[in-house]
Every structure is written in C-alpha cells, then in structure tokens.
Amino acid sequence: MPPVFAHGRLRLYLLKLLDEAPRHGYEVIRLLEERFQGLYAPSAGTVYPRLAKLEAEGLVTYATEGGRKVYSITEAGRAELADRSGELADLELEIRDSVTELAAEIRNDVRGAAGDLRREMRAAASASATQVEDESWKAAKEELRKARQEWKEQARRAKDESRRAREEAQQARRQAKEAQDRAREEVQRIAVQLQEQFARSGGVLGSLAGAWLGGGATQSGPSAGPAAGAAAAPSAPAADAEADADWAEDLAPSGDPARDLDRLLDRFRDEVRDAARDHGVSSAQVAEVRAGLAAAAARLRTTLRAG
C-alpha cells in the first residue's frame, strides 16, 4: 500500500478535522476512513498518541464527556492552520492522490484475481469440455462480472475525487495569493493615511507621535517659535508617553514585518484617537503638533527607506 500521509501531515490533518468541530478519537478515526472511502482507516495506536502530543503542545484541548475525551482545537492550533493554509491545500490534493493510488492498487489486485480466475476456468473447461455448463461455472462468471463492476466503480470515484482535489487546491492557492495582495495594499494604504493624519491631527496626537518616535525631532525654519519652545518643554501627555518605554510590547512579532507594522500603526492610531476624544484638541495644539508630526513622518520614511 502506498503511504497515505507524509511525515507530519497526519498531525496537520487532525487539526483540520478538529477545526471543523470538536470530536472524540473514535470519531476522528471514522472520519478519516470516510475521507478515504473505506480504503484506509488509521488505527487507534496511530491517532490517539498524536492527539495527546497536540494537546501537550497546546494546539488542542479536551473535555471529558460520558467517560470519553472530546478534543477541541485551541487558538494556537487555529493560528498554525492559518500559517500553513497553503500546505493544507496541498495535503488535500495528496489525500485525493492517495485515494487514486489505493484504488489503482485494488484495481491491479482485481485484475490479477480475475486473470487467475479465468485461467482456472479455462483449465476446468479443458478438463470437462464435453460436460454441460453447471451452476459452479455460472457462479464463477457472476463473480467475475461483479469484480469488474466494482473495479470500474472504484476507479470512477477515485478519478472524480482527484479532479475535485486539483480544483480545490488551485482555488486555495488563488485565494491565498489574493489575500496576500490585499494585505500588502492595506498596509500601503494605512501608511499613506497615517502620513496624511500626521499633517492634520491635533496636539495630543503630536505629543504621542513624538514620544513613539523617540522623543520627536528638533523644529527649524518658519515653524520654529512657540511650538519649538513647547517641544523643548514636553507637555504632560508627552512626558507620559516618553516614560512608556515598553509601549506595544504585548504585540509579539508574527514573522511578517509588513503585518507587524500594520498592527503597530493600528495600535498607535487607536490610542491617539482615544486620547484626542478624552482630552479634546485645540487650535494651539494643532499648530504645535503639525511641525512635530512632519518631522516624525520624515524620520519614519527615512527609517523605512534605509531598511
């Protein structure tokens, strides 16, 4: 029998089944047998140790119902599924290919058995060529007909499953690419929007922006004056922001810098809007912060271009 799951792929497929609904171990085994049209069924010694390992890794959890463990996927398990969505689509295609291979193996077995049966029938016919065909001969012919019909039906099902798997895998790849493109466009849009807000937003936004970017930048040119003096002596909100050295440390890196930047910008925008709503914005604050935010935006662009 050809291998059904490559190394580590059964673990991923168990997460997919638990993401569909909470299940106990026997139900997982039955579902796998159904997905393979009865051609393959994993043993309890294959499934239960992997469920226990997933539970130890924090990817699944379980509750005891009626004396049995009912497993459910955790948020960490869903996050791994999301990160491996492309690999999951390939796995679905591999499963269909495995079904096709198993069906082909059964077909070859049926052909071999049919060939043996024909040879036996020819030998029997040669030994009794002058005898009238009896019930055993009819039964042998009926068995051969049934075997051929079963093989044709299995081959048809395997072909249909393989075709559907290829279509689903292609659609999943297209959706993953479209999602990646949309995410990239959203990051660019937010960056432009934030830059525009830097030029329009109020004083509380400027204080927080200066603290977030490392204490702000020195003003120069026509904008220097009362606003520059205010920058030299930070207001209370700016001092509070500068003291918050661990700002946004709860946002753990995701491994995708564009996504991390998007999350930081969302956090920054939400906190600034809350502060502006709670404390209000005056014309003097607008004038004070405009130059500071312009310098902050320039510093951000320099940093990103250097990267």
VOGU-3710 file (C-alpha; in Angstrom, 3 decimals, decimal comma):
1> mppvfahgrl> 0,000/0,000/0,000  1,431/3,444/-0,874  1,985/5,846/2,041  -1,151/7,885/2,808  0,367/10,745/4,839  3,866/12,128/4,509  5,835/12,909/7,670  3,932/15,406/9,856  0,926/15,622/7,521  -1,428/13,476/9,694
11> rlyllkllde> -0,819/15,961/12,529  -1,918/18,848/10,277  -4,989/16,971/9,051  -6,050/16,167/12,649  -6,003/19,928/13,368  -8,217/20,472/10,288  -10,769/17,887/11,471  -10,881/19,427/14,973  -11,225/22,899/13,451  -14,433/21,687/11,764
21> aprhgyevir> -15,949/20,557/15,103  -14,925/19,049/18,467  -14,559/15,289/18,146  -13,546/12,236/20,184  -10,835/9,884/18,993  -13,122/7,219/17,542  -14,976/9,864/15,525  -11,665/11,115/14,111  -10,778/7,566/13,004  -14,216/7,114/11,399
31> lleerfqgly> -13,970/10,440/9,548  -10,559/9,538/8,146  -11,959/6,231/6,924  -14,842/8,076/5,228  -12,475/10,593/3,573  -10,590/7,638/2,082  -13,846/5,924/1,001  -13,122/2,959/3,231  -9,791/2,245/1,516  -7,766/3,358/4,559
41> apsagtvypr> -8,517/3,586/8,287  -5,812/4,576/10,813  -5,514/2,529/13,967  -6,162/3,863/17,445  -2,432/3,460/18,096  -1,818/5,964/15,275  -4,415/8,622/16,145  -4,520/8,789/19,957  -0,772/9,365/20,531  -0,843/12,242/18,011
51> lakleaeglv> -3,879/13,793/19,708  -2,048/13,569/23,040  1,032/15,238/21,531  -1,098/18,056/20,048  -2,668/18,554/23,489  0,790/18,705/25,109  1,826/21,368/22,574  -1,206/23,482/23,423  -2,732/23,131/19,946  -5,764/21,155/21,137
61> tyateggrkv> -7,575/20,687/24,432  -10,138/18,185/25,607  -13,128/17,808/27,890  -14,444/14,531/29,296  -17,979/13,716/28,200  -19,603/10,384/29,018  -16,259/8,923/30,022  -14,609/9,859/26,696  -12,235/12,683/25,788  -13,719/15,144/23,313
71> ysiteagrae> -10,908/17,126/21,663  -11,232/20,756/20,514  -8,755/22,977/18,679  -7,245/25,960/20,533  -6,486/29,438/19,197  -2,856/28,372/18,866  -3,996/25,433/16,742  -6,062/27,724/14,510  -3,090/30,044/14,147  -0,936/27,139/12,931
81> ladrsgelad> -3,660/26,141/10,451  -3,789/29,711/9,133  0,011/29,854/8,773  0,010/26,524/6,894  -3,080/27,123/4,708  -1,118/26,563/1,508  0,372/23,334/2,859  -3,135/22,214/3,883  -4,398/22,741/0,333  -1,515/20,600/-0,968
91> leleirdsvt> -2,370/17,972/1,654  -5,969/17,771/0,400  -4,600/17,122/-3,090  -2,200/14,485/-1,737  -5,091/12,723/0,013  -7,022/12,531/-3,240  -3,902/11,224/-4,979  -3,525/8,619/-2,221  -7,125/7,527/-2,797  -6,351/7,230/-6,512
101> elaaeirndv> -3,249/5,147/-5,796  -5,122/2,888/-3,378  -7,883/2,412/-5,954  -5,259/1,598/-8,590  -3,724/-0,970/-6,257  -7,141/-2,548/-5,706  -7,731/-2,490/-9,463  -4,460/-4,351/-10,050  -5,404/-6,882/-7,373  -8,797/-7,344/-9,017
111> rgaagdlrre> -7,156/-7,766/-12,425  -4,747/-10,320/-11,031  -7,535/-12,226/-9,314  -9,654/-12,066/-12,468  -6,751/-13,402/-14,536  -6,252/-16,261/-12,095  -9,957/-16,991/-12,197  -10,001/-17,039/-15,994  -7,049/-19,412/-16,088  -8,739/-21,684/-13,601
121> mraaasasat> -11,963/-21,601/-15,605  -10,098/-22,414/-18,843  -8,379/-25,330/-17,153  -11,704/-26,547/-15,814  -13,288/-26,133/-19,249  -10,463/-28,079/-20,898  -10,856/-30,885/-18,400  -14,604/-31,035/-18,905  -15,119/-29,692/-22,426  -17,802/-32,252/-23,154
131> qvedeswkaa> -19,767/-31,583/-19,943  -22,765/-29,283/-19,699  -22,136/-25,951/-18,002  -23,248/-26,352/-14,385  -24,091/-23,940/-11,566  -20,484/-23,574/-10,384  -19,470/-22,281/-13,807  -22,299/-19,760/-13,739  -21,325/-18,653/-10,244  -17,726/-18,110/-11,347
141> keelrkarqe> -18,855/-15,980/-14,275  -21,089/-13,918/-11,948  -18,226/-13,332/-9,517  -16,035/-12,150/-12,357  -18,742/-9,754/-13,548  -19,177/-8,326/-10,056  -15,417/-7,894/-9,658  -15,183/-5,970/-12,915  -18,127/-3,755/-11,961  -16,636/-2,983/-8,551
151> wkeqarrakd> -13,307/-2,073/-10,069  -14,966/0,310/-12,565  -16,937/1,999/-9,786  -13,870/2,463/-7,578  -11,834/3,806/-10,473  -14,601/6,300/-11,312  -14,845/7,544/-7,711  -11,083/7,906/-7,449  -10,952/9,888/-10,698  -13,735/12,222/-9,546
161> esrrareeaq> -12,062/12,810/-6,168  -8,717/13,526/-7,805  -10,305/16,074/-10,157  -12,113/17,843/-7,308  -8,931/17,899/-5,230  -6,979/19,580/-8,018  -9,693/22,202/-8,457  -9,878/22,887/-4,708  -6,094/23,172/-4,422  -5,941/25,632/-7,333
171> qarrqakeaq> -8,719/27,722/-5,809  -6,996/27,728/-2,404  -3,735/28,935/-3,966  -5,578/31,721/-5,797  -7,335/32,806/-2,613  -4,082/32,783/-0,638  -2,392/34,970/-3,266  -5,339/37,362/-3,380  -5,326/37,640/0,426  -1,597/38,371/0,418
181> drareevqri> -2,043/41,060/-2,251  -4,920/42,651/-0,322  -2,871/42,678/2,882  0,036/44,371/1,108  -2,280/47,004/-0,399  -3,898/47,606/3,010  -0,520/48,183/4,657  0,406/50,701/1,961  -2,969/52,426/2,280  -2,661/52,722/6,071
191> avqlqeqfar> 0,866/54,099/5,751  -0,377/56,837/3,379  -3,389/57,528/5,598  -1,224/57,835/8,703  1,104/60,226/6,902  -1,880/62,392/5,971  -3,159/62,273/9,536  0,258/63,403/10,772  -0,336/66,612/8,810  -3,909/67,152/10,084
201> sggvlgslag> -4,172/65,722/13,600  -4,337/67,575/16,946  -1,914/68,270/19,798  -2,436/65,068/21,722  -1,586/63,130/18,543  1,611/65,164/18,175  2,667/64,506/21,776  2,126/60,778/21,433  3,775/60,689/17,994  6,866/62,472/19,292
211> awlgggatqs> 7,194/60,036/22,190  6,606/56,981/19,983  9,277/58,050/17,505  11,874/58,535/20,240  11,121/61,967/21,702  10,341/63,801/18,424  12,614/65,858/16,166  14,004/69,403/16,532  11,985/72,006/14,625  13,633/74,504/12,342
221> gpsagpaaga> 12,680/77,164/9,809  9,494/79,254/9,901  7,700/76,714/12,074  10,133/77,306/14,976  8,909/79,592/17,724  6,289/78,985/20,388  5,774/75,498/19,041  9,512/74,808/19,268  9,554/76,080/22,825  6,720/73,761/23,667
231> aaapsapaad> 8,695/70,871/22,173  11,683/71,765/24,364  9,453/71,518/27,442  7,226/68,449/26,828  3,649/68,617/27,956  2,282/66,131/30,480  0,939/63,718/27,830  4,310/63,738/26,009  6,170/63,058/29,246  3,833/60,172/29,999
241> aeadadwaed> 4,377/58,735/26,501  8,178/59,046/26,807  8,054/57,178/30,104  6,150/54,307/28,465  9,282/52,518/27,283  7,531/49,181/26,814  4,783/50,521/24,534  3,174/47,796/22,356  5,482/45,076/23,682  2,401/42,861/24,020
251> lapsgdpard> 2,265/42,679/20,198  4,531/39,684/19,697  6,338/39,539/16,319  4,435/37,421/13,782  7,365/36,764/11,459  5,837/39,040/8,795  7,321/42,588/9,088  4,548/44,127/6,971  1,932/42,637/9,253  3,826/43,783/12,382
261> ldrlldrfrd> 3,970/47,350/11,004  0,248/47,218/10,281  -0,505/46,169/13,875  1,717/48,908/15,320  0,024/51,559/13,178  -3,412/50,311/14,271  -2,386/50,450/17,943  -0,900/53,943/17,516  -3,958/55,283/15,705  -6,417/53,810/18,247
271> evrdaardhg> -4,569/55,191/21,270  -4,239/58,653/19,707  -7,911/58,795/18,794  -8,875/57,754/22,334  -6,628/60,434/23,824  -7,983/63,118/21,488  -11,546/62,128/22,289  -10,924/62,113/26,054  -8,947/65,380/26,288  -10,064/67,386/23,247
281> vssaqvaevr> -7,969/69,212/20,638  -7,332/72,953/20,445  -6,095/75,173/17,611  -2,916/75,871/19,557  -2,256/72,159/19,841  -2,809/71,740/16,104  -0,208/74,405/15,394  2,175/72,880/17,935  1,970/69,368/16,624  1,984/69,969/12,854
291> aglaaaaarl> 5,716/70,606/12,630  6,489/67,795/15,081  4,464/65,299/13,096  6,033/66,424/9,828  9,454/65,727/11,322  8,180/62,407/12,718  6,847/61,396/9,296  10,176/62,307/7,695  12,003/60,231/10,286  9,713/57,249/9,641
301> rttlrag> 10,215/57,487/5,875  13,996/57,681/6,343  13,944/54,629/8,608  11,786/52,584/6,218  13,808/53,576/3,144  17,023/52,666/4,942  15,501/49,285/5,754
//
